[in-house]
Amino acid sequence: MDQDMRGKVALVTGAASGIGLATARAFAEAGCAVALLDVDENAVGSAAEQLRSRGNEAIAVRCDVSQENAVAAAIHETTSTFGHLDFAFNNAGIHVPAAETANASSDDFDRLIAINLRGVWICMKYELRHMRERVSGVIVNCSSTNGLIGNPGLGAYTASKHGVIGLTKSAALEYAGRGIRVNAICPGVIDTPMVANAVANEPEAMKAVLRDIPLGRMGKSEEIASAVLWLCSPGAGFMVGQIIVPDGGYTTR
């Protein structure tokens, strides 16, 4: 599988830690110049500096994906710095404490939708504006296994991730004939800081989830990164509007 991406430019949101950071590193190792976007300015700055210290081209951009002006400015900075944009991994997302629907917070719902769903839509909007001019590009959106199934106590999160799949399929159909491929990835339970926080807050619930994973373990961020890079590679050139599910077999039951 040829994943030599020298001369290409990749953008990753939520790039300061977890899946986003692992994917930014993977793009860099494959030869891409990488724009790392994250709301945590200090953490994303450190991540980009680590890549540059290894001889990679990388910039850090503070970006709240729920703010349209911030996203537009971040993508403009990326293309102004590197000249173009070839790949985008729209990964930024959040969790909130689990709550049954009747008790859930409206503020939590609005925040989840603003970042997890509207944020992906905004990012795609400006990425696609650039890519359609070049008649070339690949976008991978990060959904979740919760985008495929229901999960008690996670109504807002589940709704946001179902929405990402809908956005992905619609955009895929709009742009497949214009040289742009759009797909989504639905990670299962991955060993990331966000999941570590969920484990701390809901230890018994997380134990139950792990028991239902046929592989018997959480996934690794690097395993998700490798799937994202494959979706961006020529080897996935016939993949359009598809939903890839690296979940250790969780949704296979």
C-alpha positions in Angstrom: 0.0 0.0 0.0 1.6 3.2 -1.1 1.2 5.9 1.6 4.0 8.2 0.3 2.3 11.5 0.6 5.3 13.8 0.0 4.2 17.2 -1.3 0.7 16.8 0.1 -0.9 19.0 2.7 -3.1 17.7 5.5 -5.3 19.4 8.1 -6.4 17.8 11.4 -8.9 19.2 13.9 -8.7 18.2 17.5 -5.0 17.7 16.9 -3.6 18.4 20.3 -4.1 14.9 21.7 -5.6 11.4 21.2 -6.7 10.4 17.7 -6.1 13.8 16.2 -2.5 14.0 17.4 -1.8 10.4 16.3 -3.2 11.2 12.8 -1.3 14.4 12.5 1.9 12.4 13.3 1.0 9.7 10.8 0.4 12.3 8.0 3.7 13.9 8.9 5.5 10.6 8.8 4.0 9.9 5.4 5.6 13.2 4.1 2.7 15.6 4.4 2.9 19.2 5.6 0.4 19.3 8.4 -1.9 22.0 9.9 -2.8 21.1 13.5 -6.0 22.8 14.7 -7.2 22.7 18.3 -9.0 24.9 20.8 -6.1 24.3 23.2 -3.5 26.7 21.9 -0.6 25.6 24.2 -1.1 21.9 23.6 -1.5 22.2 19.9 1.5 24.5 19.7 3.6 21.9 21.5 2.4 19.1 19.2 3.3 21.1 16.1 6.7 21.9 17.6 7.4 18.2 18.2 6.7 17.5 14.5 9.0 20.3 13.4 11.7 19.0 15.7 11.6 15.8 13.7 12.1 17.7 10.4 8.4 17.8 9.4 6.5 20.8 8.2 3.8 21.7 10.6 1.8 24.7 11.9 -0.4 25.0 14.9 -3.6 27.0 14.7 -5.9 27.7 17.6 -9.4 27.0 16.3 -12.8 26.5 18.0 -14.6 24.6 15.3 -18.0 25.8 16.5 -17.0 29.3 15.4 -17.3 29.8 11.6 -15.0 32.8 11.4 -12.3 30.8 13.3 -12.6 27.9 10.9 -12.5 30.1 7.8 -9.4 31.8 9.1 -7.7 28.5 10.0 -8.2 27.1 6.6 -7.0 30.3 5.0 -3.9 30.2 7.1 -3.3 26.6 6.1 -3.6 27.3 2.4 -1.7 30.5 2.6 1.2 28.8 4.4 1.4 25.6 2.4 -0.2 26.7 -0.9 -3.1 24.2 -1.0 -5.0 21.5 0.9 -5.2 17.9 -0.1 -6.5 16.0 3.0 -8.7 17.0 5.9 -9.6 14.9 9.0 -12.4 16.6 10.9 -11.9 15.0 14.2 -12.6 17.6 16.9 -15.3 16.5 19.3 -16.4 16.5 22.9 -18.3 14.3 25.4 -20.5 15.5 28.3 -21.6 13.5 31.4 -24.1 10.7 30.6 -27.7 11.5 31.5 -31.1 10.0 30.6 -33.0 12.1 28.1 -35.5 13.5 30.6 -32.7 14.8 32.8 -30.3 15.9 30.2 -29.0 19.5 30.1 -30.1 21.8 27.2 -26.7 23.5 27.5 -24.9 20.2 27.1 -27.0 19.3 24.1 -26.4 22.6 22.4 -22.6 22.4 23.1 -22.4 18.9 21.7 -24.2 19.7 18.5 -22.2 23.0 18.1 -18.9 21.2 18.2 -19.5 17.6 17.1 -22.0 18.2 14.3 -22.0 21.9 13.3 -18.3 22.0 13.7 -17.9 19.2 11.1 -20.3 21.0 8.8 -18.4 24.3 9.1 -15.0 22.6 8.5 -16.3 20.8 5.4 -17.8 24.0 4.1 -14.5 25.8 3.9 -12.4 22.7 3.0 -14.7 22.0 0.1 -14.6 25.6 -1.2 -10.8 25.2 -1.6 -10.8 21.6 -2.8 -13.5 22.2 -5.5 -11.3 24.9 -7.1 -8.5 22.3 -7.4 -10.9 19.5 -8.4 -9.0 17.3 -5.9 -9.1 16.4 -2.3 -10.1 13.9 0.4 -12.1 14.5 3.6 -12.5 12.1 6.4 -15.0 12.9 9.1 -14.9 11.4 12.6 -18.2 9.9 13.7 -18.4 7.1 16.2 -19.9 3.7 16.8 -22.6 5.9 18.5 -23.3 7.2 15.0 -24.5 3.7 14.1 -26.3 2.5 17.2 -28.2 3.9 20.2 -26.6 4.2 23.6 -28.6 4.9 26.9 -27.6 8.2 28.5 -25.7 9.5 25.5 -28.6 10.9 23.5 -27.0 14.2 22.5 -23.7 12.6 21.6 -25.4 9.9 19.7 -27.5 12.4 17.7 -24.4 14.4 16.9 -22.5 11.4 15.6 -25.5 10.1 13.6 -25.6 13.6 12.0 -21.9 13.4 11.0 -22.7 10.3 8.9 -25.6 12.1 7.2 -23.4 15.1 6.4 -20.7 12.8 5.0 -23.0 10.9 2.7 -24.6 14.0 1.3 -21.3 15.8 0.7 -19.9 12.6 -0.8 -22.7 12.6 -3.4 -22.3 16.3 -4.2 -18.5 16.1 -4.8 -17.7 12.6 -6.1 -17.9 13.8 -9.7 -15.6 16.8 -8.9 -12.5 14.9 -7.8 -13.2 15.0 -4.1 -13.9 12.0 -1.9 -15.7 12.2 1.4 -15.9 9.3 3.9 -16.3 8.9 7.6 -14.7 6.7 10.3 -16.6 5.4 13.3 -14.1 4.5 16.0 -15.1 2.3 18.9 -13.7 2.7 22.4 -10.2 4.2 21.9 -7.6 4.8 24.6 -7.6 8.6 24.5 -7.7 11.3 27.1 -11.4 11.9 26.5 -12.1 8.2 27.1 -9.9 8.2 30.1 -12.1 11.0 31.5 -15.2 9.0 30.7 -13.7 5.9 32.5 -13.1 8.0 35.6 -16.6 9.4 35.6 -18.5 6.3 34.7 -16.2 3.3 35.6 -18.9 0.7 35.8 -20.5 1.7 32.5 -17.1 1.6 30.8 -16.4 -1.9 32.3 -19.6 -3.1 30.7 -18.6 -1.6 27.3 -15.2 -3.3 27.4 -16.8 -6.6 28.1 -18.8 -6.2 24.9 -15.7 -5.7 22.7 -14.8 -9.0 21.1 -11.1 -8.1 21.0 -11.3 -7.5 24.7 -9.4 -4.2 24.7 -9.7 -0.6 23.8 -8.3 0.5 20.4 -5.2 2.6 20.0 -5.2 6.0 18.4 -2.5 4.9 16.0 -4.9 2.2 14.7 -7.5 4.9 13.8 -4.8 7.1 12.3 -3.8 4.3 9.9 -7.4 3.9 8.8 -7.6 7.6 8.1 -4.4 7.6 6.1 -5.7 4.7 4.0 -8.9 6.5 3.2 -6.8 9.4 2.0 -4.5 7.2 -0.1 -4.8 6.2 -3.7 -5.5 2.6 -2.5 -8.9 3.9 -1.3 -9.6 5.7 -4.5 -13.0 3.9 -5.0 -14.2 4.7 -1.5 -16.9 7.4 -1.6 -19.5 8.1 1.1 -18.4 5.0 3.1 -18.4 4.5 6.8 -15.4 2.6 8.2 -15.8 1.1 11.6 -12.6 0.2 13.6 -14.3 -0.9 16.8 -12.8 -4.3 17.7 -16.0 -6.0 16.6 -18.3 -4.1 19.0 -21.0 -3.3 16.4 -20.7 -6.7 14.8 -23.0 -8.4 17.4 
